[in-house]
Amino acid sequence: MPFPALFLSLAVPAAHAQELPPPPPPYPGSGKPIAAPNLLLIVPTAGEARCEGVPVALTHREAPFPTAVYSNGKAPLPITLSFQIDARGRPLDIKRTNAGEWSPDRLYFADTDVVPAFAASRFAPGARTNCTIRFEPQPVAAIDAPPTMAMRYVVAPHTRQSGEPALFRRFHPADTNCIGANAPNVRLRAFPAFEEIAVAPGSWTYAMTAFDIDAKGRPVNVRIIGSDGNAALDRASVQAVQQSRFAPEARHGCTYPYYRRSDETLAAPPPPDKASFRPADAPCPDGDTGWKSMPTLQFPPGFAGRRIEGWAIIGYDVAPWGQTGNVRVLAAEPAAAFGEKGREIVMQARQAPSTSGRVGCVDLVRFVMPQKGKEPPDDDS
């Protein structure tokens, strides 16, 4: 029995249920912003991509989510990726090439969205090989963060930090009376028709609106103060705020974010025939395996949130008592992270006991996002 196709066993909300981000962190109304002198915002910024030493331009650059970390006085590690580009301009075979540079003298930060975001980026059509790109993490003190950086961090998916009220305060006027204890009572919150706003597969986009409220509770002076540049979302966000209503009391310096995550799955490229990786004389013929247990099925970090699928071809042996060994990655797409996770899964899986064990086994591990109303495809489809 071949290794079954893998799909997320965790609940992944549908896109229409995710358009509202979690509420911003509370802010204590009057008084000074909560200081966060040691909290840093980090935005991994992509440098020039090169293939065979020649610069290549991105036609769609999907920016990684900003992250926050408390400073330890050290510098963060740059992230270098190697990759190929297929005929359609999609980056594939993405690998981190400098993971071994990590040391205690570096500042650790959550960089799990760098490779998934790059996997959702695109180059001009045309196959190219031997490509590299370097991401430079650029730390900025949270209390000094540019407003657009602060608002994108607040809206984007992340683990909340204790110093975030200072970030929230960065994109509000000093005399606002529309946040914290002074936040207005909402009578009607309108939303864009998110399903009509196009977003590239694997991508995420946001728009931050700013507005005032008149004495009748109607939003006025509605405008966009930060966004990823999705014009359709910008227009729809302004219209949604204009249609919203609040308690009849004047306010100024108000904000509200909307975001849109693509609900379209970014499918993995077709996998090669796994039989081509199995030695001809391997005493592990296809169909002769029997998996009795396997661990909880999970995607590599960051890919499920962007609905990016992948696969890994894993080679392994099996001891007579059913334990796997000599587990190795033979191929993986669109990123090496799927191979690493596939190897981890096969290492923890167990087969039925046999008299002599098996050698030279090869199986395909597929990471398939669940589709509403559809069964995940079987392994050979």
GICOR-V819658 format. One record per residue. N is the residue number from 1. RES is the residue in one small letter. PHI is phi in whole degrees, -180 to 180 (none if undefined). NEAR is the number of other C-alpha atoms within 10 Angstrom. D_LAST is the distance of its C-alpha to the last C-alpha in Angstrom with 2 decimals. Layout:
N|RES|PHI|NEAR|D_LAST / N|RES|PHI|NEAR|D_LAST
This chain:
1|m|none|10|14.65 / 2|p|-68|17|12.36 / 3|f|-61|20|13.12 / 4|p|-69|16|11.32 / 5|a|-62|17|9.74 / 6|l|-101|24|12.98 / 7|f|-142|20|14.26 / 8|l|-61|16|17.90 / 9|s|-90|12|19.97 / 10|l|-80|12|22.90 / 11|a|-74|7|23.99 / 12|v|-113|14|23.26 / 13|p|-60|10|25.57 / 14|a|-67|13|24.57 / 15|a|-60|14|26.05 / 16|h|-66|14|28.89 / 17|a|-88|9|30.11 / 18|q|-112|15|30.47 / 19|e|-71|17|32.70 / 20|l|-93|14|35.86 / 21|p|-73|17|36.37 / 22|p|-59|14|38.33 / 23|p|-60|10|42.05 / 24|p|-64|18|43.91 / 25|p|-62|18|45.96 / 26|p|-64|12|49.36 / 27|y|-127|20|52.29 / 28|p|-76|14|55.79 / 29|g|60|15|57.23 / 30|s|-78|14|60.48 / 31|g|85|7|61.31 / 32|k|-89|11|59.68 / 33|p|-60|18|55.98 / 34|i|-63|16|54.88 / 35|a|-74|15|55.18 / 36|a|-138|19|52.27 / 37|p|-63|14|53.83 / 38|n|-101|15|51.33 / 39|l|-85|23|48.12 / 40|l|-112|22|46.33 / 41|l|-97|26|43.64 / 42|i|-125|25|41.36 / 43|v|-118|22|39.37 / 44|p|-69|24|37.39 / 45|t|-102|16|38.26 / 46|a|-75|20|36.35 / 47|g|-90|12|38.49 / 48|e|-77|13|38.02 / 49|a|-89|20|34.75 / 50|r|-136|19|35.30 / 51|c|-126|17|33.31 / 52|e|54|11|35.28 / 53|g|82|10|38.23 / 54|v|-104|9|38.07 / 55|p|-61|13|37.74 / 56|v|-130|17|34.71 / 57|a|-98|12|34.82 / 58|l|-77|14|32.34 / 59|t|-94|12|31.82 / 60|h|-139|15|30.46 / 61|r|-105|16|31.70 / 62|e|-90|22|30.18 / 63|a|-76|21|32.96 / 64|p|-63|22|32.34 / 65|f|-66|21|33.89 / 66|p|-68|25|37.47 / 67|t|-128|23|38.25 / 68|a|-125|23|41.52 / 69|v|-154|18|43.14 / 70|y|-86|18|46.68 / 71|s|-66|18|48.49 / 72|n|-117|12|49.56 / 73|g|82|10|51.44 / 74|k|-103|11|48.80 / 75|a|-96|14|46.62 / 76|p|-75|19|42.82 / 77|l|-85|22|40.63 / 78|p|-62|18|39.19 / 79|i|-118|21|35.45 / 80|t|-109|17|34.44 / 81|l|-118|20|30.90 / 82|s|-107|22|29.63 / 83|f|-166|26|26.69 / 84|q|-119|19|25.41 / 85|i|-124|22|24.94 / 86|d|-85|18|22.30 / 87|a|-63|12|23.32 / 88|r|-91|12|22.87 / 89|g|93|19|25.06 / 90|r|-89|21|22.61 / 91|p|-74|25|23.75 / 92|l|-134|21|21.34 / 93|d|51|19|22.01 / 94|i|-81|23|24.47 / 95|k|-134|19|26.77 / 96|r|-81|18|30.03 / 97|t|-103|14|32.59 / 98|n|-123|14|35.66 / 99|a|-61|13|34.62 / 100|g|-72|7|37.23 / 101|e|-79|10|40.00 / 102|w|-63|13|40.03 / 103|s|-153|10|43.42 / 104|p|-62|7|45.65 / 105|d|-84|12|47.51 / 106|r|-106|15|44.66 / 107|l|-86|17|43.99 / 108|y|-81|17|40.68 / 109|f|-145|17|38.80 / 110|a|-74|13|35.40 / 111|d|-110|19|33.45 / 112|t|-71|15|29.90 / 113|d|-95|20|29.25 / 114|v|-64|22|30.25 / 115|v|-69|23|26.98 / 116|p|-59|27|24.77 / 117|a|-63|21|27.29 / 118|f|-66|23|27.32 / 119|a|-64|25|23.51 / 120|a|-90|23|24.00 / 121|s|-80|21|26.80 / 122|r|-142|18|26.75 / 123|f|-111|20|28.80 / 124|a|-63|16|29.80 / 125|p|-56|13|27.30 / 126|g|131|11|27.63 / 127|a|-69|14|26.08 / 128|r|-143|17|28.39 / 129|t|-128|16|28.55 / 130|n|53|12|30.77 / 131|c|-106|20|31.06 / 132|t|-143|23|32.76 / 133|i|-151|20|33.86 / 134|r|-122|20|36.20 / 135|f|-106|19|36.52 / 136|e|-101|17|40.04 / 137|p|-70|21|40.51 / 138|q|-118|16|43.60 / 139|p|-72|21|45.33 / 140|v|-135|16|47.58 / 141|a|-59|19|49.85 / 142|a|-57|27|48.66 / 143|i|-71|24|52.16 / 144|d|-114|15|52.24 / 145|a|-63|19|48.70 / 146|p|-56|14|48.59 / 147|p|-53|17|47.99 / 148|t|-66|16|44.73 / 149|m|-68|19|43.34 / 150|a|-63|23|44.58 / 151|m|-70|25|43.11 / 152|r|-66|20|39.63 / 153|y|-65|21|39.70 / 154|v|-61|23|40.94 / 155|v|-80|23|38.24 / 156|a|-69|18|35.23 / 157|p|-61|14|33.34 / 158|h|-171|14|35.36 / 159|t|-85|7|37.37 / 160|r|-64|12|40.82 / 161|q|-116|13|43.80 / 162|s|-67|11|47.39 / 163|g|-91|21|48.73 / 164|e|-69|25|46.66 / 165|p|-55|22|49.56 / 166|a|-66|23|51.04 / 167|l|-69|29|47.90 / 168|f|-60|23|47.89 / 169|r|-70|21|51.54 / 170|r|-63|21|50.86 / 171|f|-113|22|49.76 / 172|h|-125|19|52.46 / 173|p|-65|12|56.05 / 174|a|-61|11|58.69 / 175|d|-101|9|60.41 / 176|t|-60|17|57.39 / 177|n|-125|20|58.06 / 178|c|-129|21|54.53 / 179|i|-134|22|52.81 / 180|g|61|15|53.22 / 181|a|-65|12|55.98 / 182|n|-94|14|56.69 / 183|a|-59|14|53.22 / 184|p|-74|20|53.68 / 185|n|-78|12|52.70 / 186|v|-87|12|49.78 / 187|r|-97|12|50.46 / 188|l|-151|12|47.42 / 189|r|-108|12|44.47 / 190|a|-93|14|42.62 / 191|f|-132|17|39.14 / 192|p|-66|21|37.41 / 193|a|-82|12|34.73 / 194|f|-58|20|32.07 / 195|e|-66|12|29.26 / 196|e|-94|10|31.21 / 197|i|-100|16|31.46 / 198|a|-73|15|28.92 / 199|v|-138|19|27.62 / 200|a|-62|17|25.29 / 201|p|-54|18|21.95 / 202|g|82|26|22.79 / 203|s|-104|27|26.46 / 204|w|-142|23|29.34 / 205|t|-146|22|32.70 / 206|y|-141|24|35.95 / 207|a|-142|29|39.35 / 208|m|-106|23|42.55 / 209|t|-95|21|45.22 / 210|a|-128|23|48.91 / 211|f|-165|23|51.50 / 212|d|-116|20|54.76 / 213|i|-129|23|55.68 / 214|d|-84|17|58.84 / 215|a|-65|12|61.30 / 216|k|-95|12|59.50 / 217|g|86|20|56.16 / 218|r|-100|20|54.57 / 219|p|-66|22|52.62 / 220|v|-134|15|54.44 / 221|n|55|12|54.02 / 222|v|-77|19|50.22 / 223|r|-157|20|48.55 / 224|i|-96|17|45.65 / 225|i|-111|16|46.77 / 226|g|-171|20|43.48 / 227|s|-166|20|39.94 / 228|d|-87|17|37.04 / 229|g|93|11|38.06 / 230|n|-81|16|35.74 / 231|a|-61|13|38.37 / 232|a|-66|15|36.70 / 233|l|-68|25|36.55 / 234|d|-59|26|40.12 / 235|r|-64|14|41.45 / 236|a|-66|19|39.69 / 237|s|-68|28|40.93 / 238|v|-61|23|44.51 / 239|q|-63|16|44.36 / 240|a|-64|18|43.00 / 241|v|-67|26|45.86 / 242|q|-61|18|48.38 / 243|q|-88|14|47.31 / 244|s|-76|16|47.58 / 245|r|-139|19|50.84 / 246|f|-131|20|52.75 / 247|a|-59|17|55.93 / 248|p|-74|16|59.00 / 249|e|-152|13|60.09 / 250|a|-65|17|60.03 / 251|r|-140|24|57.76 / 252|h|-141|20|57.00 / 253|g|77|17|54.52 / 254|c|-90|21|51.50 / 255|t|-141|19|47.84 / 256|y|-158|18|44.47 / 257|p|-102|24|40.94 / 258|y|-128|25|37.79 / 259|y|-141|22|34.41 / 260|r|-136|24|31.03 / 261|r|-105|24|27.70 / 262|s|-60|23|24.76 / 263|d|-97|21|22.52 / 264|e|-94|16|19.78 / 265|t|-72|18|17.00 / 266|l|-93|20|17.06 / 267|a|-69|17|13.45 / 268|a|-72|18|13.10 / 269|p|-64|15|13.05 / 270|p|-58|9|10.10 / 271|p|-77|15|10.50 / 272|p|-73|12|12.14 / 273|d|-67|12|11.54 / 274|k|-64|17|12.93 / 275|a|-62|14|14.92 / 276|s|-69|9|17.04 / 277|f|-97|17|18.45 / 278|r|-94|19|19.56 / 279|p|-57|14|23.12 / 280|a|-60|11|23.52 / 281|d|-101|9|26.05 / 282|a|-67|13|24.40 / 283|p|-79|16|25.25 / 284|c|-145|20|21.89 / 285|p|-63|17|19.69 / 286|d|-58|15|15.97 / 287|g|89|9|15.71 / 288|d|-102|11|19.28 / 289|t|-100|18|18.78 / 290|g|-143|14|19.57 / 291|w|-80|15|19.53 / 292|k|-101|11|22.50 / 293|s|-156|12|22.87 / 294|m|-153|14|21.47 / 295|p|-74|12|23.07 / 296|t|-58|12|22.62 / 297|l|-85|15|19.50 / 298|q|-139|16|20.69 / 299|f|-76|25|19.85 / 300|p|-60|21|22.27 / 301|p|-55|15|25.40 / 302|g|93|16|25.47 / 303|f|-79|25|21.85 / 304|a|-65|21|21.07 / 305|g|-62|18|24.23 / 306|r|-100|22|23.09 / 307|r|57|25|19.52 / 308|i|-104|26|18.19 / 309|e|-90|24|14.79 / 310|g|-161|29|14.29 / 311|w|-152|28|13.04 / 312|a|-144|27|15.16 / 313|i|-102|24|15.23 / 314|i|-117|26|17.97 / 315|g|-100|24|20.32 / 316|y|-166|21|22.61 / 317|d|-115|20|24.98 / 318|v|-133|24|25.77 / 319|a|-74|18|29.37 / 320|p|-55|15|30.59 / 321|w|-88|14|30.92 / 322|g|99|20|27.23 / 323|q|-81|17|27.74 / 324|t|-83|22|25.56 / 325|g|-154|15|27.46 / 326|n|52|11|27.44 / 327|v|-80|20|24.40 / 328|r|-146|19|23.66 / 329|v|-89|19|21.35 / 330|l|-97|18|20.16 / 331|a|-168|21|18.35 / 332|a|-160|27|17.43 / 333|e|-150|23|16.86 / 334|p|-85|27|18.32 / 335|a|-146|27|21.08 / 336|a|-60|23|22.41 / 337|a|-59|24|22.66 / 338|f|-69|26|18.99 / 339|g|-66|24|19.84 / 340|e|-63|16|22.97 / 341|k|-70|21|21.40 / 342|g|-62|30|18.66 / 343|r|-62|22|21.59 / 344|e|-61|15|23.57 / 345|i|-66|19|21.01 / 346|v|-67|23|20.68 / 347|m|-62|19|24.47 / 348|q|-91|14|25.05 / 349|a|-77|18|22.61 / 350|r|-135|20|24.12 / 351|q|-107|19|23.27 / 352|a|-68|16|25.40 / 353|p|-61|15|28.63 / 354|s|-142|12|28.99 / 355|t|-73|8|32.03 / 356|s|-128|11|31.34 / 357|g|77|18|28.37 / 358|r|-140|20|25.63 / 359|v|-132|20|25.70 / 360|g|77|19|23.31 / 361|c|-77|23|20.13 / 362|v|-139|28|17.14 / 363|d|-139|25|14.17 / 364|l|-102|26|11.66 / 365|v|-107|26|12.68 / 366|r|-111|26|10.87 / 367|f|-104|28|13.30 / 368|v|-117|23|11.98 / 369|m|-71|22|14.81 / 370|p|-67|19|15.23 / 371|q|-109|12|15.49 / 372|k|-61|8|18.45 / 373|g|80|6|17.86 / 374|k|-128|7|14.05 / 375|e|-83|8|12.10 / 376|p|-63|17|9.93 / 377|p|-65|14|6.15 / 378|d|-78|13|5.70 / 379|d|-61|14|5.78 / 380|d|-100|9|3.80 / 381|s|-85|6|0.00
